Amino acid sequence: SPSEASSFDDALRLYFPKEEVYNRNVQCLTARNTLVKIITAVNQGRDAAKASEDKAENLLNTLHLCISARVMLSSNL
């Protein structure tokens, strides 16, 4: 039923391709209808800013956040 399906709107979702994760994150931030702050990483070490996402253990150089955005850390920073 539609009401049962809508109860899963806020459920945790697992995505395998990183592109799907990015698209879902953009969709959720856009749905908040508020300003999004882009935070740029402070890199340390030689060529750290040029490191690939895989080599940096999935840490990106930018982080998009807004008020009331849900955040999940996948490892200790």
Salt bridges, closest charged atoms under 4 A:
ASP47 OD1 - LYS50 NZ 3.75
GLU53 OE2 - LYS18 NZ 3.71
ASP54 OD1 - LYS18 NZ 2.60
